Amino acid sequence: MPQTNIWNIVQALSAFKSQRRRDANHEHALRELRRFPPHLLADCQRELELTVPERRACDGTR
C-alpha cells in the first residue's frame, strides 16, 4: 500500500512538472511571436487561436 501511495505522488508531481513545462514553452513561444511585425502575425493568427491551450478551472489566473 505505501508503495502505491508513493507511486501516485511521483506520477502527480511528474504530471505537474510536465504541465508547467508546457506552459513555459507556450509563454516563450508567444514572447518570440511578439517580435514579428503585425502584418506577418496576421497570417498565422488563426493557427495561434487554435493552438492556445484551454485553462482548467483549477488552474486559476496568473
N, C-alpha and C positions, 0 to 999 in steps of 0.2 A: 504493500500500500504506500509506504513512504517514497519508494522509487517512482511510483506513478505520479505522486504529487510533485516531486522534483522535476520529472519529465514535463508535466503540464506547465510548470513555471518556466522552464527552459524554452518551451515552444512559445509561450506567451511573450517572453522577452525577445525572442527571435522575431516574432511577427511585429512587435512594436518597433524594433530596430529597423526592420525592412521598410515599414511604413514611413518612418522618419527619413530614411534614406531616399525613398521615392519622393517624398515631399520636398526634400532639399534639392534633389535633382530637378524637380519640376520648377522650383523657385529659381534655380540657377539658369535654367533654360529661358524662363521668362525675362530674367535680367539681361541675358545675352540678346534676346529678340528686341528689347527696347533700344538697342544700339543701332538697329536698322532704320533707314528712313521710312516715314509713314507710307509713302506710295508703294514700297515693297512689302510692308506688313499687311497692307490691304489685300494683297494677292493670297496670303496664307491665313487670313482671319478666320475663314470658315473652318479650316483644319484645326486651328487653335481652339475654337469653341467646341469642337467635337472631342478633343483630347483632354480638356480640363477635367481633372478628377472631381467627382462629387464628394462633398464633405459629408461625413456621417454626423448624425445629431449629437453623438457623444464626443465628437472632436472639439466642438466649441469654436470660438473665433480666436484669431491670433492677432 
